Amino acid sequence: MRELVFATNNKHKTEEVEKLLSGKYKVLSLTDIGCDVDIPETGNSFAENALLKSSYVVAHYGMDCFADDSGLEIEALNNEPGIFSARYSGNRDDAENLRLVLKKMEGISNRRANFKTVIALIKEGQEHLFEGVIYGNIRLAPAGEKGFGYDPIFEPEGYEVTFAEMSMAQKNLISHRALAMNKLMAFLKEKD
């Protein structure tokens, strides 16, 4: 089985991706390759941040790599938190980030939002980008115990439950990351 590095130490993301790529590639995390550097995300877009991470692994470890950058974009907040989703409240605290979004959304009737993922793959020296977007609405209050991040307040279009109320299997069928991963997997299948 071929190896691909997924430039993350986020256990939840790694679990999601391992299930999506199972049987096709052995997915290695940054921990698996001995990388304990917090790769800076200084780009101005999801694509730039994903490329920064995958480029770092290729440059320092010489392994094909993919990285993602994901975030929640809320229409009424001018697409905030966007690329700052993981550190919106000033730190990487999911509960604080969620509380800040709900506070900023108080009294706002336009609840439209989307989750976006951009995956940057560097394979055999070539860069490739894959995007996944799912649209939905921000709930007035959190619901559900599953998932992570903003999952308890994001209700995808066509559903009456939040991501945090779905099983991982259900979420993996429709999520922004799954949509981008499906494009990545189709590309890998076509090229291999």
C-alpha positions in Angstrom: 0.0 0.0 0.0 1.3 3.4 -0.9 1.9 6.0 1.8 0.7 9.6 1.8 1.3 12.1 4.6 -1.7 14.1 5.8 -0.1 17.2 7.3 -2.1 17.4 10.5 -2.0 16.4 14.1 -5.8 16.8 14.4 -6.9 13.4 15.6 -10.5 14.0 14.5 -9.5 15.0 10.9 -7.1 12.0 10.7 -9.9 9.6 11.7 -12.3 11.0 9.1 -9.7 10.8 6.3 -8.5 7.3 7.2 -12.0 6.1 6.8 -12.4 7.9 3.5 -9.1 6.5 2.1 -9.1 3.1 3.7 -7.6 0.3 1.6 -6.2 2.7 -0.9 -3.4 4.5 0.9 -1.7 4.2 4.3 -2.3 7.7 5.7 0.5 9.0 7.9 0.0 12.0 10.3 2.7 14.5 11.2 3.2 12.5 14.4 3.8 9.3 12.4 6.7 10.9 10.5 8.1 12.6 13.6 7.2 16.1 12.7 6.3 18.1 15.8 6.5 21.6 14.2 3.3 23.7 14.3 3.5 24.6 10.6 2.5 28.3 10.3 -0.8 29.1 8.5 0.1 32.6 7.3 -1.8 32.5 4.0 -4.7 34.7 3.0 -6.9 31.8 1.8 -7.7 28.2 2.6 -5.7 27.2 -0.5 -2.6 29.1 0.5 -2.7 27.7 4.0 -3.1 24.1 2.7 -0.2 24.6 0.3 2.0 26.0 3.0 1.5 22.8 5.1 1.9 20.3 2.3 5.0 22.2 0.9 6.6 22.1 4.4 6.4 18.3 4.6 7.7 17.8 1.0 10.6 20.2 1.6 11.6 18.7 5.0 10.7 15.0 4.8 10.7 14.3 1.0 7.3 12.5 1.1 4.2 13.1 -1.0 1.8 15.0 1.1 -1.7 16.5 1.3 -3.0 19.1 3.7 -6.3 20.7 4.2 -7.5 24.0 5.5 -11.1 24.2 6.5 -13.4 26.7 8.1 -16.8 28.0 8.6 -17.9 31.0 6.6 -21.0 32.9 7.9 -22.7 35.2 5.4 -23.9 37.8 8.0 -20.4 38.0 9.5 -18.7 38.8 6.1 -17.6 35.1 5.9 -16.0 35.1 9.3 -14.5 33.1 11.0 -13.1 31.8 7.7 -9.4 31.0 7.7 -9.3 31.9 11.4 -12.0 29.3 12.3 -9.7 27.3 14.6 -8.4 30.3 16.5 -11.3 32.7 16.2 -11.5 33.5 19.9 -7.7 34.0 20.0 -6.8 30.5 20.9 -7.6 27.0 19.6 -10.4 26.3 22.0 -13.5 24.9 20.2 -15.9 25.8 23.0 -14.7 29.4 23.1 -14.8 29.8 19.3 -18.4 28.4 19.2 -19.5 30.8 22.0 -18.0 33.7 20.2 -19.8 32.9 16.9 -23.1 32.5 18.8 -22.6 35.8 20.6 -21.8 37.7 17.3 -24.9 36.1 15.7 -27.3 37.2 18.5 -30.3 39.0 16.9 -29.2 38.2 13.4 -31.9 36.6 11.3 -29.7 35.7 8.3 -28.2 32.4 9.5 -26.8 31.2 6.2 -23.3 29.7 6.3 -21.0 27.2 4.7 -18.2 24.9 5.7 -15.3 24.9 3.1 -12.3 22.7 2.8 -9.5 23.0 0.3 -7.0 20.1 0.0 -3.6 20.7 -1.4 -1.8 17.6 -2.7 1.8 17.6 -3.7 2.6 14.4 -5.4 5.7 13.7 -7.5 6.5 17.4 -7.3 3.1 18.6 -8.8 0.6 20.7 -6.8 -3.1 19.9 -7.1 -6.1 21.6 -5.3 -9.5 20.1 -4.4 -12.4 22.1 -2.9 -15.5 20.9 -1.0 -18.3 23.2 0.2 -21.5 22.4 2.1 -24.1 25.0 2.7 -26.4 25.3 5.7 -27.5 27.5 8.6 -26.2 28.4 12.1 -28.4 27.2 14.9 -29.4 29.4 17.7 -27.9 27.0 20.2 -25.6 24.0 20.1 -27.1 20.5 19.6 -25.3 17.1 19.6 -22.3 15.5 21.2 -20.5 14.1 18.1 -18.0 15.9 15.9 -15.8 18.8 16.8 -15.4 22.5 16.2 -18.5 24.3 15.0 -20.4 21.0 14.3 -22.9 21.5 17.1 -24.2 24.8 15.5 -24.1 23.9 11.8 -27.2 22.4 10.3 -26.6 21.4 6.6 -29.2 22.2 4.0 -31.8 19.5 3.7 -31.3 18.2 7.2 -32.9 18.9 10.5 -29.9 17.9 12.6 -26.5 19.4 13.1 -23.2 17.8 12.1 -22.7 17.0 15.9 -26.0 15.0 15.9 -24.9 12.8 12.9 -22.8 9.7 13.1 -19.3 10.0 11.5 -20.6 7.8 8.7 -23.5 10.1 8.0 -21.2 13.2 8.1 -18.6 11.6 5.9 -21.2 11.2 3.1 -22.0 15.0 2.9 -19.3 17.0 4.7 -17.1 19.6 3.1 -14.0 17.5 3.8 -15.7 14.4 2.3 -16.6 16.3 -0.9 -12.9 17.5 -1.2 -11.6 14.1 -0.3 -13.8 12.5 -3.0 -12.2 14.7 -5.6 -8.8 13.9 -4.2 -9.5 10.1 -4.3 -10.9 10.3 -7.9 -7.7 12.1 -8.9 -5.5 9.5 -7.2 -7.4 6.6 -8.7 -7.1 8.2 -12.2 -3.4 8.8 -11.8 -2.4 5.5 -10.2 
